[in-house]
Amino acid sequence: MIRSYSTSEAGNPPAPVPSPTDPSALIPGHGFGEGDPLTAPARPSATPRPEGSGREEAAHLVADWLDSMDGSDPAGDAGPHPTLSGAEMPPAAPAAGLLRWRMPRALAFCCRHVWLMMTFSLLLLAIGAAIWGLSYHSMTATQAQLRQAEQRLRRAEARNEFAEQRILATETQLRQARQHLQAAISAVEARQSETYANLSEQVQQELLAFRSEAEMRLAAIASLRAREERELAERTRLGMEALREELMVKLTGEYERLRVRGDALIDSLASRADEALPANDPFKRSFAVAREAILFIRTDYNVRLSQTGEVKQLTSFGTGFLISPVGVGMTAQHVAYPWRYDKRLRAAVELGTVEVLEDSLTLTMWLTDSRVLEGGSDETFRPENGYRMGGERQQIRILYAGTYEQKAELVPSALGFIPLNVPRLGKGDLVVFQILDFSRRFPYLSLAADMAKPAPLDDVMVVGYPLSRLAEGIATPQPSRGRVRRVGAKLMELDSPLHPGNSGGPLLTPAGQVIGLVFAEANLPAIYRKAGEEAAARAAKRMMNVGLALPFWEILLFLEQAGVSYEIASGAEEAPAAERFMVRVNCWK
């Protein structure tokens, strides 16, 4: 606490009395007016304050300051403080008095809360110590790691130095080894050159010896081969003679058996002909001979429907006959290529609804008395019993096909009658084929001579397979008697009824000569077709049993154009007379 001195002691002039307008006089406890502790009369102290040294005096002052900060008197009286009398107060401004009054209070607050400040200081010291400890520990660990890294680095450097020394030593050894190797190679090359020089002379001598020995052996082999060839030729000749004799014996026996069987077959055919024809019929003998040369023909080809892409197989049947013993035969072209003459099919092709796949054509021909159907069924055919063209089996070859003429007709179709160029039946409607079986001699028919030109009312016979009928699945041709109605330059009309399946069959005379090739029934005139179905039906009734055939001179002209050889009968009686010298031969493996 600051000690007050009187004006007499300090020698200062007396303090001025504050005016009523002074702001410090209006604030209680902050001026020199009434009620201010600085101007109030001094209170007696609770404890005596002896005079002494400065330290003791300061202690007393502090105690008094604490009492004044507390606002109460230790003795319980409210009298004036003896040390704070107005007489002891030095003269000063009002602000100085205020400062002297507030400083003791701040010091008292700090002294009273000094333990909080000490605790906070201790906490800060502890945190700082912890941080310093952690930093020190981390620094120590890092230094240890650095020392270990330095040790490892020194060891690695030592190893590298050792390795470099080893590499130098290895390089030195490698240079020495290369020198030794080069010296060894030089020595080996010198020895090889010396060895080659020695061997060359020896090899040349051995080669000369081997060549001479080989020449001697080749001469011996050549002589041995010549001797063996002579012996083989002799044995072959003897064997061939023995085989020829054996084959002659076998063929003689086989011929006898076949002759007996042929006689029996001829007898059976004669009996069957007797059943088909009257006993006094002039065609009896000619049919018995001609039936062997008749062929049953089946034609298969595929068409594709344009809308669905579906492929369907179409089948047709017809008749053919052989005209040469080497397997040359004839038939109608519309039997071999039916899609060319099928008017409804051609109309569908023109409209673009159907496409004919001509590469799918398959022809199958069976000789007379061959089994065509399996067990008499109408569905299962046996093509292995006949000759086939198409697919994997090529046993038939088309030699020549005529150039057909076309004519404009109204053809019925799904859209009604449409004009279409249709091939004319009979105009070039011929095909010549060859059966590629040269191991046998085929029965054949002879063409008629010019002197045998038919005339109206001449008896004729049509042989074929009408309606494709087969006797219990076996190819058995059927005869049909008739007469010539009219003979034209390029066409013959018959009163014999013709049916689908007769096309391509021969027209025979009583002597068995071919005077024509049947190809169709009489066509209805176009005028009746245009008139309608009823007129067509009436025309059909008037033209019943009318067949059409190509005359034999047209056939001869066609064969000459094709360059095919054929047989011509020289007389009316030669064909029946030839029956006695004809026999059917079948071969079995």
HELIX and SHEET records of a PDB file:
HELIX    1   1 THR A    7  ALA A   10  1                                   4    
HELIX    2   2 PRO A   23  LEU A   26  1                                   4    
HELIX    3   3 GLY A   54  ASP A   70  1                                  17    
HELIX    4   4 PRO A   82  LEU A   84  5                                   3    
HELIX    5   5 PRO A   94  ARG A  112  1                                  19    
HELIX    6   6 VAL A  114  ALA A  276  1                                 163    
HELIX    7   7 LYS A  284  ALA A  290  1                                   7    
HELIX    8   8 ARG A  291  ALA A  293  5                                   3    
HELIX    9   9 GLN A  333  ALA A  336  1                                   4    
HELIX   10  10 PRO A  338  ARG A  340  5                                   3    
HELIX   11  11 LYS A  343  LEU A  351  1                                   9    
HELIX   12  12 GLU A  374  GLY A  376  5                                   3    
HELIX   13  13 PRO A  383  ASN A  385  5                                   3    
HELIX   14  14 ASP A  450  ALA A  452  5                                   3    
HELIX   15  15 PRO A  466  SER A  468  5                                   3    
HELIX   16  16 ALA A  526  ALA A  531  1                                   6    
HELIX   17  17 GLU A  533  ARG A  542  1                                  10    
HELIX   18  18 PHE A  552  ALA A  562  1                                  11    
HELIX   19  19 GLU A  574  ALA A  577  1                                   4    
HELIX   20  20 ALA A  578  PHE A  581  5                                   4    
SHEET    1   A 8 ARG A 393  GLN A 394  0                                        
SHEET    2   A 8 TYR A 387  GLY A 390 -1                                        
SHEET    3   A 8 VAL A 354  LEU A 367 -1                                        
SHEET    4   A 8 ILE A 294  LEU A 305 -1                                        
SHEET    5   A 8 VAL A 311  LEU A 322 -1                                        
SHEET    6   A 8 VAL A 328  THR A 331 -1                                        
SHEET    7   A 8 VAL A 431  ILE A 435 -1                                        
SHEET    8   A 8 ILE A 396  ALA A 401 -1                                        
SHEET    1   B 2 GLN A 406  SER A 413  0                                        
SHEET    2   B 2 GLY A 416  PRO A 423 -1                                        
SHEET    1   C 7 ASP A 459  GLY A 464  0                                        
SHEET    2   C 7 GLN A 478  VAL A 487 -1                                        
SHEET    3   C 7 MET A 492  LEU A 494 -1                                        
SHEET    4   C 7 GLY A 547  PRO A 551 -1                                        
SHEET    5   C 7 VAL A 514  GLU A 521 -1                                        
SHEET    6   C 7 PRO A 506  LEU A 508 -1                                        
SHEET    7   C 7 ASP A 459  GLY A 464 -1                                        
END                                                                             
